[in-house]
């Protein structure tokens, strides 16, 4: 129901772009390539003729329902948090090696992730499908998140933990009888939108970078 309105879809797109972009900016990473990859993904998923291919790809990855929750929150974000919570032993060995500098560890970790993504790309059925676009975004976000969660206790770790808490908090809230009304689909949709806007405001406050704010949902309606 929420995504039946074009304005609200555009707001969610803008929120995702700004949230991840600001996280990269806050961590002093270059964001231009991420923006390019993100915009290409948004353009790709907006073309209805691509949807059967997207559905085929995601069903092969265990995604049963083509919804925002199942794809973005569950398949992309929650799976990423699970992977980061259980990294391969080789990654742990590098990160915990006291004889290596932090700079070398971070570079080695990024190189390992890029190599994994490159290998995964070679196995894709569709070279320019959803998963391929997702990997393009991951090339810019995965090294940052991996180093943030697995590296030394720094401001970056605090930022990554904040980002994780933001996502998990939103997921918990949309299933909470105290936060949303399960009386009608309309009421539920309205409350989920309010929660999304609240979380975006919390993120904007924590990730202040001087980048332009996105327009609130209420301004679209």
BALOBA-1460 file (C-alpha; in Angstrom, 3 decimals):
// residues 221
<rec num="1" residu="x" x="0.000" y="0.000" z="0.000"/>
<rec num="2" residu="x" x="2.809" y="2.423" z="0.870"/>
<rec num="3" residu="x" x="4.619" y="1.882" z="-2.424"/>
<rec num="4" residu="x" x="1.513" y="2.355" z="-4.512"/>
<rec num="5" residu="x" x="2.223" y="6.087" z="-4.218"/>
<rec num="6" residu="x" x="5.145" y="7.241" z="-6.330"/>
<rec num="7" residu="x" x="6.048" y="10.071" z="-3.942"/>
<rec num="8" residu="x" x="6.512" y="7.681" z="-1.053"/>
<rec num="9" residu="x" x="8.612" y="5.312" z="-3.130"/>
<rec num="10" residu="x" x="10.837" y="8.247" z="-4.074"/>
<rec num="11" residu="x" x="11.158" y="9.207" z="-0.413"/>
<rec num="12" residu="x" x="12.361" y="5.727" z="0.551"/>
<rec num="13" residu="x" x="14.851" y="5.766" z="-2.330"/>
<rec num="14" residu="x" x="16.175" y="9.157" z="-1.219"/>
<rec num="15" residu="x" x="16.337" y="8.065" z="2.419"/>
<rec num="16" residu="x" x="18.402" y="4.972" z="1.596"/>
<rec num="17" residu="x" x="20.765" y="6.966" z="-0.620"/>
<rec num="18" residu="x" x="21.274" y="9.641" z="2.020"/>
<rec num="19" residu="x" x="21.614" y="7.274" z="4.983"/>
<rec num="20" residu="x" x="24.333" y="5.127" z="3.422"/>
<rec num="21" residu="x" x="25.980" y="8.102" z="1.686"/>
<rec num="22" residu="x" x="26.178" y="10.042" z="4.945"/>
<rec num="23" residu="x" x="27.628" y="7.003" z="6.707"/>
<rec num="24" residu="x" x="30.386" y="6.839" z="4.083"/>
<rec num="25" residu="x" x="30.978" y="10.591" z="4.287"/>
<rec num="26" residu="x" x="31.132" y="10.496" z="8.076"/>
<rec num="27" residu="x" x="33.805" y="7.815" z="7.778"/>
<rec num="28" residu="x" x="35.781" y="10.007" z="5.328"/>
<rec num="29" residu="x" x="35.105" y="7.687" z="2.375"/>
<rec num="30" residu="x" x="34.553" y="8.815" z="-1.188"/>
<rec num="31" residu="x" x="30.862" y="8.585" z="-2.059"/>
<rec num="32" residu="x" x="30.670" y="9.414" z="-5.760"/>
<rec num="33" residu="x" x="31.031" y="5.830" z="-6.980"/>
<rec num="34" residu="x" x="28.527" y="4.650" z="-4.391"/>
<rec num="35" residu="x" x="25.993" y="7.235" z="-5.570"/>
<rec num="36" residu="x" x="26.490" y="6.102" z="-9.162"/>
<rec num="37" residu="x" x="25.977" y="2.433" z="-8.236"/>
<rec num="38" residu="x" x="22.966" y="3.205" z="-6.038"/>
<rec num="39" residu="x" x="21.293" y="5.316" z="-8.718"/>
<rec num="40" residu="x" x="21.867" y="2.595" z="-11.317"/>
<rec num="41" residu="x" x="20.235" y="0.068" z="-8.995"/>
<rec num="42" residu="x" x="17.219" y="2.339" z="-8.433"/>
<rec num="43" residu="x" x="16.883" y="2.870" z="-12.175"/>
<rec num="44" residu="x" x="17.122" y="-0.882" z="-12.802"/>
<rec num="45" residu="x" x="14.438" y="-1.893" z="-10.277"/>
<rec num="46" residu="x" x="12.076" y="0.840" z="-11.498"/>
<rec num="47" residu="x" x="11.764" y="-0.848" z="-14.916"/>
<rec num="48" residu="x" x="8.856" y="-3.296" z="-14.700"/>
<rec num="49" residu="x" x="10.201" y="-5.478" z="-17.501"/>
<rec num="50" residu="x" x="13.135" y="-6.326" z="-15.201"/>
<rec num="51" residu="x" x="10.898" y="-7.645" z="-12.412"/>
<rec num="52" residu="x" x="10.565" y="-11.256" z="-13.657"/>
<rec num="53" residu="x" x="14.373" y="-11.512" z="-13.794"/>
<rec num="54" residu="x" x="14.675" y="-9.966" z="-10.322"/>
<rec num="55" residu="x" x="12.117" y="-12.409" z="-8.956"/>
<rec num="56" residu="x" x="13.942" y="-15.369" z="-10.506"/>
<rec num="57" residu="x" x="17.265" y="-14.231" z="-9.043"/>
<rec num="58" residu="x" x="15.912" y="-13.624" z="-5.559"/>
<rec num="59" residu="x" x="13.847" y="-16.801" z="-5.398"/>
<rec num="60" residu="x" x="17.101" y="-18.619" z="-6.062"/>
<rec num="61" residu="x" x="18.474" y="-16.880" z="-2.952"/>
<rec num="62" residu="x" x="15.544" y="-17.939" z="-0.774"/>
<rec num="63" residu="x" x="13.489" y="-14.733" z="-1.008"/>
<rec num="64" residu="x" x="9.864" y="-15.855" z="-1.204"/>
<rec num="65" residu="x" x="8.042" y="-12.516" z="-1.315"/>
<rec num="66" residu="x" x="9.045" y="-9.543" z="-3.471"/>
<rec num="67" residu="x" x="8.541" y="-6.885" z="-0.778"/>
<rec num="68" residu="x" x="10.599" y="-4.104" z="0.789"/>
<rec num="69" residu="x" x="10.836" y="-6.047" z="4.037"/>
<rec num="70" residu="x" x="11.888" y="-9.352" z="2.473"/>
<rec num="71" residu="x" x="14.382" y="-7.870" z="0.016"/>
<rec num="72" residu="x" x="15.871" y="-4.763" z="1.641"/>
<rec num="73" residu="x" x="15.519" y="-5.381" z="5.370"/>
<rec num="74" residu="x" x="15.846" y="-9.168" z="5.515"/>
<rec num="75" residu="x" x="17.847" y="-10.369" z="2.487"/>
<rec num="76" residu="x" x="20.226" y="-7.386" z="2.207"/>
<rec num="77" residu="x" x="20.632" y="-5.807" z="5.646"/>
<rec num="78" residu="x" x="19.904" y="-8.541" z="8.198"/>
<rec num="79" residu="x" x="21.879" y="-11.125" z="6.221"/>
<rec num="80" residu="x" x="24.802" y="-8.690" z="6.098"/>
<rec num="81" residu="x" x="24.684" y="-8.216" z="9.867"/>
<rec num="82" residu="x" x="24.628" y="-12.012" z="10.331"/>
<rec num="83" residu="x" x="27.678" y="-12.394" z="8.063"/>
<rec num="84" residu="x" x="29.557" y="-9.701" z="9.965"/>
<rec num="85" residu="x" x="28.699" y="-11.356" z="13.273"/>
<rec num="86" residu="x" x="30.202" y="-14.645" z="12.025"/>
<rec num="87" residu="x" x="33.208" y="-13.730" z="9.839"/>
<rec num="88" residu="x" x="35.496" y="-16.410" z="8.327"/>
<rec num="89" residu="x" x="38.429" y="-17.513" z="10.491"/>
<rec num="90" residu="x" x="40.894" y="-16.073" z="7.960"/>
<rec num="91" residu="x" x="39.370" y="-12.622" z="8.421"/>
<rec num="92" residu="x" x="39.501" y="-12.913" z="12.208"/>
<rec num="93" residu="x" x="43.142" y="-13.974" z="12.023"/>
<rec num="94" residu="x" x="44.092" y="-10.869" z="10.026"/>
<rec num="95" residu="x" x="42.067" y="-8.442" z="12.142"/>
<rec num="96" residu="x" x="43.395" y="-9.819" z="15.458"/>
<rec num="97" residu="x" x="47.047" y="-9.977" z="14.372"/>
<rec num="98" residu="x" x="48.826" y="-7.569" z="16.740"/>
<rec num="99" residu="x" x="51.896" y="-7.381" z="14.511"/>
<rec num="100" residu="x" x="50.040" y="-5.755" z="11.621"/>
<rec num="101" residu="x" x="49.193" y="-2.065" z="11.473"/>
<rec num="102" residu="x" x="45.550" y="-1.003" z="11.350"/>
<rec num="103" residu="x" x="46.093" y="0.473" z="7.911"/>
<rec num="104" residu="x" x="47.413" y="-2.831" z="6.572"/>
<rec num="105" residu="x" x="44.569" y="-4.779" z="8.203"/>
<rec num="106" residu="x" x="41.942" y="-2.493" z="6.686"/>
<rec num="107" residu="x" x="43.509" y="-2.754" z="3.215"/>
<rec num="108" residu="x" x="43.814" y="-6.537" z="3.471"/>
<rec num="109" residu="x" x="40.194" y="-6.835" z="4.586"/>
<rec num="110" residu="x" x="38.946" y="-4.651" z="1.717"/>
<rec num="111" residu="x" x="41.018" y="-6.600" z="-0.812"/>
<rec num="112" residu="x" x="39.652" y="-9.896" z="0.477"/>
<rec num="113" residu="x" x="36.058" y="-8.649" z="0.204"/>
<rec num="114" residu="x" x="36.572" y="-7.327" z="-3.325"/>
<rec num="115" residu="x" x="38.061" y="-10.687" z="-4.335"/>
<rec num="116" residu="x" x="35.049" y="-12.520" z="-2.920"/>
<rec num="117" residu="x" x="32.628" y="-10.230" z="-4.771"/>
<rec num="118" residu="x" x="34.577" y="-10.667" z="-8.003"/>
<rec num="119" residu="x" x="34.413" y="-14.445" z="-7.652"/>
<rec num="120" residu="x" x="30.687" y="-14.314" z="-6.922"/>
<rec num="121" residu="x" x="30.102" y="-12.118" z="-9.983"/>
<rec num="122" residu="x" x="31.654" y="-14.763" z="-12.209"/>
<rec num="123" residu="x" x="28.978" y="-17.235" z="-11.100"/>
<rec num="124" residu="x" x="25.970" y="-15.010" z="-11.760"/>
<rec num="125" residu="x" x="23.340" y="-16.142" z="-14.241"/>
<rec num="126" residu="x" x="22.544" y="-12.528" z="-15.173"/>
<rec num="127" residu="x" x="25.563" y="-10.268" z="-15.606"/>
<rec num="128" residu="x" x="23.481" y="-7.102" z="-15.300"/>
<rec num="129" residu="x" x="20.721" y="-8.271" z="-12.958"/>
<rec num="130" residu="x" x="19.692" y="-7.372" z="-9.431"/>
<rec num="131" residu="x" x="22.479" y="-9.273" z="-7.683"/>
<rec num="132" residu="x" x="25.078" y="-7.717" z="-9.980"/>
<rec num="133" residu="x" x="23.832" y="-4.231" z="-9.091"/>
<rec num="134" residu="x" x="23.781" y="-5.225" z="-5.434"/>
<rec num="135" residu="x" x="27.417" y="-6.350" z="-5.632"/>
<rec num="136" residu="x" x="28.339" y="-2.974" z="-7.184"/>
<rec num="137" residu="x" x="26.889" y="-1.215" z="-4.144"/>
<rec num="138" residu="x" x="28.516" y="-3.744" z="-1.801"/>
<rec num="139" residu="x" x="31.949" y="-2.961" z="-3.232"/>
<rec num="140" residu="x" x="31.661" y="0.456" z="-1.585"/>
<rec num="141" residu="x" x="29.763" y="-0.430" z="1.589"/>
<rec num="142" residu="x" x="31.072" y="-3.865" z="2.618"/>
<rec num="143" residu="x" x="34.705" y="-2.837" z="3.303"/>
<rec num="144" residu="x" x="33.509" y="0.053" z="5.474"/>
<rec num="145" residu="x" x="31.038" y="-2.041" z="7.485"/>
<rec num="146" residu="x" x="33.438" y="-4.968" z="7.839"/>
<rec num="147" residu="x" x="36.248" y="-2.769" z="9.145"/>
<rec num="148" residu="x" x="33.806" y="-0.880" z="11.361"/>
<rec num="149" residu="x" x="32.418" y="-4.010" z="13.014"/>
<rec num="150" residu="x" x="35.576" y="-6.120" z="13.056"/>
<rec num="151" residu="x" x="38.279" y="-3.472" z="13.456"/>
<rec num="152" residu="x" x="39.487" y="-1.589" z="16.555"/>
<rec num="153" residu="x" x="37.134" y="0.276" z="18.842"/>
<rec num="154" residu="x" x="36.925" y="3.627" z="17.083"/>
<rec num="155" residu="x" x="34.343" y="6.180" z="16.055"/>
<rec num="156" residu="x" x="33.742" y="4.100" z="12.919"/>
<rec num="157" residu="x" x="32.697" y="1.130" z="15.063"/>
<rec num="158" residu="x" x="30.291" y="3.400" z="16.951"/>
<rec num="159" residu="x" x="28.839" y="4.620" z="13.641"/>
<rec num="160" residu="x" x="28.394" y="1.080" z="12.332"/>
<rec num="161" residu="x" x="26.760" y="-0.046" z="15.568"/>
<rec num="162" residu="x" x="24.467" y="2.985" z="15.358"/>
<rec num="163" residu="x" x="23.531" y="2.047" z="11.787"/>
<rec num="164" residu="x" x="22.812" y="-1.542" z="12.820"/>
<rec num="165" residu="x" x="20.766" y="-0.378" z="15.787"/>
<rec num="166" residu="x" x="18.804" y="1.962" z="13.525"/>
<rec num="167" residu="x" x="17.857" y="-0.839" z="11.133"/>
<rec num="168" residu="x" x="17.070" y="-3.420" z="13.813"/>
<rec num="169" residu="x" x="15.149" y="-0.845" z="15.837"/>
<rec num="170" residu="x" x="12.981" y="-0.024" z="12.823"/>
<rec num="171" residu="x" x="12.303" y="-3.725" z="12.195"/>
<rec num="172" residu="x" x="11.349" y="-4.306" z="15.825"/>
<rec num="173" residu="x" x="9.084" y="-1.259" z="15.845"/>
<rec num="174" residu="x" x="7.072" y="-2.255" z="12.769"/>
<rec num="175" residu="x" x="6.162" y="-5.528" z="14.507"/>
<rec num="176" residu="x" x="5.423" y="-3.922" z="17.879"/>
<rec num="177" residu="x" x="1.822" y="-3.597" z="19.040"/>
<rec num="178" residu="x" x="2.982" y="-0.576" z="21.056"/>
<rec num="179" residu="x" x="4.412" y="1.228" z="18.027"/>
<rec num="180" residu="x" x="1.992" y="0.454" z="15.187"/>
<rec num="181" residu="x" x="-1.704" y="-0.240" z="14.792"/>
<rec num="182" residu="x" x="-2.632" y="-3.613" z="13.358"/>
<rec num="183" residu="x" x="-6.285" y="-2.608" z="13.091"/>
<rec num="184" residu="x" x="-6.325" y="-1.893" z="9.335"/>
<rec num="185" residu="x" x="-3.803" y="-1.936" z="6.497"/>
<rec num="186" residu="x" x="-4.245" y="1.841" z="6.172"/>
<rec num="187" residu="x" x="-3.444" y="2.446" z="9.842"/>
<rec num="188" residu="x" x="-0.459" y="0.101" z="9.721"/>
<rec num="189" residu="x" x="0.917" y="1.806" z="6.598"/>
<rec num="190" residu="x" x="0.520" y="5.241" z="8.192"/>
<rec num="191" residu="x" x="2.371" y="4.182" z="11.346"/>
<rec num="192" residu="x" x="5.199" y="2.497" z="9.420"/>
<rec num="193" residu="x" x="5.723" y="5.709" z="7.465"/>
<rec num="194" residu="x" x="5.893" y="7.688" z="10.692"/>
<rec num="195" residu="x" x="8.456" y="5.283" z="12.118"/>
<rec num="196" residu="x" x="10.538" y="5.497" z="8.936"/>
<rec num="197" residu="x" x="10.554" y="9.275" z="9.117"/>
<rec num="198" residu="x" x="11.487" y="9.250" z="12.807"/>
<rec num="199" residu="x" x="14.406" y="6.941" z="12.144"/>
<rec num="200" residu="x" x="15.566" y="9.040" z="9.199"/>
<rec num="201" residu="x" x="15.557" y="12.104" z="11.456"/>
<rec num="202" residu="x" x="17.568" y="10.221" z="14.096"/>
<rec num="203" residu="x" x="20.056" y="9.186" z="11.422"/>
<rec num="204" residu="x" x="20.352" y="12.720" z="10.037"/>
<rec num="205" residu="x" x="21.129" y="14.046" z="13.514"/>
<rec num="206" residu="x" x="23.807" y="11.415" z="14.196"/>
<rec num="207" residu="x" x="25.337" y="11.501" z="10.711"/>
<rec num="208" residu="x" x="25.454" y="15.248" z="10.160"/>
<rec num="209" residu="x" x="27.755" y="15.840" z="7.215"/>
<rec num="210" residu="x" x="26.463" y="19.029" z="5.664"/>
<rec num="211" residu="x" x="24.789" y="17.131" z="2.817"/>
<rec num="212" residu="x" x="21.264" y="18.210" z="1.819"/>
<rec num="213" residu="x" x="18.380" y="16.838" z="3.891"/>
<rec num="214" residu="x" x="15.707" y="14.748" z="2.210"/>
<rec num="215" residu="x" x="12.167" y="16.037" z="2.139"/>
<rec num="216" residu="x" x="9.988" y="14.601" z="4.954"/>
<rec num="217" residu="x" x="7.260" y="12.137" z="4.026"/>
<rec num="218" residu="x" x="4.589" y="14.568" z="5.138"/>
<rec num="219" residu="x" x="5.716" y="17.053" z="2.501"/>
<rec num="220" residu="x" x="5.063" y="14.490" z="-0.229"/>
<rec num="221" residu="x" x="1.557" y="13.633" z="0.935"/>
